[in-house]
Amino acid sequence: MAKKAAETNPEGLQGHEPVVVLKGTERLLQQLAIQTLENALLEQHGPEGVAVERHRGDRTPLADVLDAIRTPSLLAPHTMVIIEGTEDLIKEKDDAEDQSVASQGKKARTPRQILEEALDSPFPNATLILQADDWRPGRLDRVISERGGAIVNCKPPDEGEIPNWIDRLARDHNRRIATDAKQLLMMRVGPDLTQLDSELRKLASAAEEHIDATLVDQLVAKSTSDEVWALQEAVLSGNPEHTSRVLHEVLDIGRKSTVPAFWCLIDLARKLATLSINAERGVDPWSLSRPLKLWGPAQGPTLNVGARIDPSVAARLHREALDAQLAPRQGLGDERRALETLAIRLTLACAG
C-alpha cells in the first residue's frame, strides 16, 4: 500500500516542502495555503527572492512544467510553480505517450508516471504546487512523502464549522461579529468561504470594531435570505409545481447563484434527518426547535414533516443532497440540473 504524504492544514506549511498538493474545491483555503507558503519562502530568500509562475493543467504540457521546476529563474533565486487543474495535467491521453520509451518497444509511461519519476530527483530552486479539485491517491503520494512534500486538505468545511470560519475571517479583518449577525450572514451567503470573506471585507470597512446583525441586514443582499430560504417552505409544502416556481424565481428572476440554494436544501435535509431519527426514538420534535435553530414560518412544517418521514429515507436524502452539491464541482453533471432534481426529490418526500 502506498505511503501517504504528510497531510497538513493550509497554515501548516513551513516553506521547505518541494511539492505541495492542494486537494479540494475551496478556493479560499487554496489561496491561504499558497500565501502561507509564499510568506515562508520570502523569509528564507528575502523580499525579492521568490518568483511565481502559474500554469493551467489543461493548457500546459507536462514537459514545460518539468522544465519550469528544473530551470533556475532569471527573476529570483527561488520559483513557486503553481499548476491549476493538476487532474488535466496528469490524466492519460491517447496522444501523450512517452515516445522515447515507446520507440524501444516498451509500454509508454503515463503522464502521472513521468511526474512521479521526475519528482524523485531534487529541484532545490523551485517549489511545485499542484492544485487538484479531485486528487486520486497512489504511488505519487509516496514519492511526495519521500521528497518531504505535503498534501493540504482544501475541501469545503462541514456545515458545523462555518460559524468558526466566520469568526476567523472577521478577525482577519480586525473585527468581531455577533452571534445573530453570523447566523444572518450564513443564511444570506451560504457556506462558500470566498463569498463570506468578500462580504466580511465589506462589513469590516463599514464597522469600527463590532459587526452586528443590523449592519449585516443593511449591507448583505436581503434577496438571498428572503427568496432562497422561501425554497424550504416550498419544498415542505410537498407541491413540486410550487417548488419549481420558487426555484425559477430564485435562479432566473432573482439571478442568484446555486450555492445558497444548495445550502438551503442541504440544511433542510439535515434537519429532517435529525428530526426523523429522534422521532423514532420517541423524542418530542418540538423540543428540538432550539438546537436545530428552527423559527419563523418554516418551523411548524419542518417539525411535522420531520416527525413522520421515514428515518432511512431522510438519511438517504441528506446524503443525496451533499452528493448533489459536490458532483458538479467534480465535473459530474450540470449544477442547475442537480439542484432542480434534488429540490423535487425532497419535495416528493415531504409530500409523503
MOLINNOR-V358675 format. One record per residue. N is the residue number from 0. RES is the residue in three letters. SS is DSSP state (@ for helix, = for strand, . for the rest). OMEGA is omega in whole degrees, 0 to 359 (none if undefined). NEAR is the number of other C-alpha atoms within 8 Angstrom. Layout:
n->(N,N)
res->(RES,RES)
ss->(SS,SS)
omega->(OMEGA,OMEGA)
near->(NEAR,NEAR)
//
This chain:
n->(0,1,2,3,4,5,6,7,8,9,10,11,12,13,14,15,16,17,18,19,20,21,22,23,24,25,26,27,28,29,30,31,32,33,34,35,36,37,38,39,40,41,42,43,44,45,46,47,48,49,50,51,52,53,54,55,56,57,58,59,60,61,62,63,64,65,66,67,68,69,70,71,72,73,74,75,76,77,78,79,80,81,82,83,84,85,86,87,88,89,90,91,92,93,94,95,96,97,98,99,100,101,102,103,104,105,106,107,108,109,110,111,112,113,114,115,116,117,118,119,120,121,122,123,124,125,126,127,128,129,130,131,132,133,134,135,136,137,138,139,140,141,142,143,144,145,146,147,148,149,150,151,152,153,154,155,156,157,158,159,160,161,162,163,164,165,166,167,168,169,170,171,172,173,174,175,176,177,178,179,180,181,182,183,184,185,186,187,188,189,190,191,192,193,194,195,196,197,198,199,200,201,202,203,204,205,206,207,208,209,210,211,212,213,214,215,216,217,218,219,220,221,222,223,224,225,226,227,228,229,230,231,232,233,234,235,236,237,238,239,240,241,242,243,244,245,246,247,248,249,250,251,252,253,254,255,256,257,258,259,260,261,262,263,264,265,266,267,268,269,270,271,272,273,274,275,276,277,278,279,280,281,282,283,284,285,286,287,288,289,290,291,292,293,294,295,296,297,298,299,300,301,302,303,304,305,306,307,308,309,310,311,312,313,314,315,316,317,318,319,320,321,322,323,324,325,326,327,328,329,330,331,332,333,334,335,336,337,338,339,340,341,342,343,344,345,346,347,348,349,350,351)
res->(MET,ALA,LYS,LYS,ALA,ALA,GLU,THR,ASN,PRO,GLU,GLY,LEU,GLN,GLY,HIS,GLU,PRO,VAL,VAL,VAL,LEU,LYS,GLY,THR,GLU,ARG,LEU,LEU,GLN,GLN,LEU,ALA,ILE,GLN,THR,LEU,GLU,ASN,ALA,LEU,LEU,GLU,GLN,HIS,GLY,PRO,GLU,GLY,VAL,ALA,VAL,GLU,ARG,HIS,ARG,GLY,ASP,ARG,THR,PRO,LEU,ALA,ASP,VAL,LEU,ASP,ALA,ILE,ARG,THR,PRO,SER,LEU,LEU,ALA,PRO,HIS,THR,MET,VAL,ILE,ILE,GLU,GLY,THR,GLU,ASP,LEU,ILE,LYS,GLU,LYS,ASP,ASP,ALA,GLU,ASP,GLN,SER,VAL,ALA,SER,GLN,GLY,LYS,LYS,ALA,ARG,THR,PRO,ARG,GLN,ILE,LEU,GLU,GLU,ALA,LEU,ASP,SER,PRO,PHE,PRO,ASN,ALA,THR,LEU,ILE,LEU,GLN,ALA,ASP,ASP,TRP,ARG,PRO,GLY,ARG,LEU,ASP,ARG,VAL,ILE,SER,GLU,ARG,GLY,GLY,ALA,ILE,VAL,ASN,CYS,LYS,PRO,PRO,ASP,GLU,GLY,GLU,ILE,PRO,ASN,TRP,ILE,ASP,ARG,LEU,ALA,ARG,ASP,HIS,ASN,ARG,ARG,ILE,ALA,THR,ASP,ALA,LYS,GLN,LEU,LEU,MET,MET,ARG,VAL,GLY,PRO,ASP,LEU,THR,GLN,LEU,ASP,SER,GLU,LEU,ARG,LYS,LEU,ALA,SER,ALA,ALA,GLU,GLU,HIS,ILE,ASP,ALA,THR,LEU,VAL,ASP,GLN,LEU,VAL,ALA,LYS,SER,THR,SER,ASP,GLU,VAL,TRP,ALA,LEU,GLN,GLU,ALA,VAL,LEU,SER,GLY,ASN,PRO,GLU,HIS,THR,SER,ARG,VAL,LEU,HIS,GLU,VAL,LEU,ASP,ILE,GLY,ARG,LYS,SER,THR,VAL,PRO,ALA,PHE,TRP,CYS,LEU,ILE,ASP,LEU,ALA,ARG,LYS,LEU,ALA,THR,LEU,SER,ILE,ASN,ALA,GLU,ARG,GLY,VAL,ASP,PRO,TRP,SER,LEU,SER,ARG,PRO,LEU,LYS,LEU,TRP,GLY,PRO,ALA,GLN,GLY,PRO,THR,LEU,ASN,VAL,GLY,ALA,ARG,ILE,ASP,PRO,SER,VAL,ALA,ALA,ARG,LEU,HIS,ARG,GLU,ALA,LEU,ASP,ALA,GLN,LEU,ALA,PRO,ARG,GLN,GLY,LEU,GLY,ASP,GLU,ARG,ARG,ALA,LEU,GLU,THR,LEU,ALA,ILE,ARG,LEU,THR,LEU,ALA,CYS,ALA,GLY)
ss->(.,.,.,.,.,=,=,=,.,.,.,.,.,.,.,.,.,.,=,=,=,=,=,.,.,.,@,@,@,@,@,@,@,@,@,@,@,@,@,@,@,@,@,@,@,.,.,.,.,=,=,=,=,=,=,=,.,.,.,.,.,@,@,@,@,@,@,@,@,@,.,.,.,.,.,.,.,=,=,=,=,=,=,=,.,@,@,@,@,@,.,.,.,.,.,.,.,.,@,@,@,@,.,.,.,.,.,.,.,.,@,@,@,@,@,@,@,@,@,.,.,.,.,.,.,=,=,=,=,=,=,=,.,.,.,.,.,.,@,@,@,@,@,@,@,@,.,.,.,=,=,=,=,.,.,.,.,.,@,@,@,@,@,@,@,@,@,@,@,@,@,@,.,.,.,=,=,.,@,@,@,@,@,@,@,@,@,@,@,.,.,.,@,@,@,@,@,@,@,@,@,@,@,@,@,@,.,.,.,=,=,.,@,@,@,@,@,@,@,.,.,@,@,@,@,@,@,@,.,@,@,@,@,@,@,@,.,.,.,@,@,@,@,@,@,@,@,@,@,@,@,@,@,.,.,.,.,@,@,@,@,@,@,@,@,@,@,@,@,@,@,@,@,@,@,@,@,@,@,@,.,.,.,.,@,@,@,@,.,.,.,.,.,.,.,.,.,@,@,@,@,@,@,@,@,@,@,@,.,.,@,@,@,@,@,@,@,@,@,@,@,@,@,@,@,@,@,@,@,.,.,.,.,.,@,@,@,@,@,@,@,@,@,@,@,@,@,@,@,@,@,.)
omega->(183,178,180,174,180,178,180,175,185,181,180,181,186,181,179,180,179,180,178,176,176,185,181,189,184,186,181,178,176,181,178,179,180,180,178,181,180,178,179,179,178,176,181,190,179,186,179,189,184,173,182,175,177,179,175,184,181,182,185,176,179,180,179,178,180,176,183,181,180,186,179,180,175,185,184,180,183,183,169,179,185,178,177,183,181,179,181,181,188,178,182,180,182,183,184,180,175,188,181,178,182,181,179,178,179,178,182,177,177,176,179,179,178,179,178,181,180,182,178,180,182,173,190,184,183,172,181,180,183,176,183,176,181,184,179,182,180,181,180,177,181,179,179,179,182,178,181,180,183,173,183,179,179,177,177,181,176,182,183,181,185,179,178,178,178,176,182,181,177,178,177,178,177,179,171,182,182,182,181,177,177,181,180,179,178,181,186,184,185,189,183,185,180,179,177,180,178,179,180,175,179,180,181,180,181,182,179,179,192,177,181,184,179,180,177,181,183,191,181,188,179,187,180,180,187,186,184,181,171,178,178,180,179,179,181,180,181,182,183,180,178,179,180,181,180,179,176,179,182,188,186,180,180,178,180,173,176,186,180,179,175,180,180,182,177,179,179,180,178,180,179,179,180,181,183,179,181,178,178,179,177,180,177,183,181,178,181,182,183,179,181,179,178,177,178,185,184,185,183,179,180,181,181,180,181,182,185,182,180,183,180,177,180,180,179,179,178,178,179,179,179,180,182,179,185,187,180,178,179,179,182,176,182,184,180,180,179,179,180,180,179,182,181,179,177,180,180,178,180,179,179,none)
near->(2,7,8,8,13,8,8,11,10,14,8,7,13,8,9,6,12,12,13,13,11,15,14,12,11,12,8,8,10,12,8,10,14,9,8,13,11,11,9,11,12,12,8,6,11,9,7,8,10,15,12,8,8,8,10,11,14,7,6,10,8,10,6,8,10,9,8,9,14,9,6,11,9,5,5,10,12,13,15,13,15,12,13,11,13,12,11,8,13,12,9,8,6,5,4,8,11,9,7,6,11,11,7,6,6,7,6,9,9,12,13,10,8,9,10,11,8,8,10,8,6,5,9,6,10,13,15,12,12,13,13,14,12,9,8,4,7,7,9,9,12,12,12,13,13,8,11,10,13,15,12,13,11,14,9,9,6,6,6,5,8,11,9,7,9,11,10,8,10,13,9,7,9,8,13,10,11,10,6,8,13,12,9,11,12,10,11,13,11,12,11,10,10,9,8,13,10,8,9,11,9,9,12,14,7,6,10,7,8,9,14,10,11,7,10,13,10,7,8,9,9,8,9,13,11,8,12,14,12,10,14,12,11,13,16,14,10,12,12,10,6,9,14,10,8,12,11,9,10,12,11,8,7,9,7,8,7,10,9,14,12,11,10,13,13,11,8,10,13,10,11,14,13,9,13,15,9,11,13,9,6,6,8,8,13,6,7,9,12,7,6,7,6,9,7,5,7,11,10,7,11,12,13,9,11,15,11,8,13,7,10,6,9,13,10,8,10,12,8,9,13,9,8,11,12,8,10,12,10,8,7,7,8,8,10,7,8,12,13,10,8,12,11,12,8,11,16,11,10,12,9,6)
//
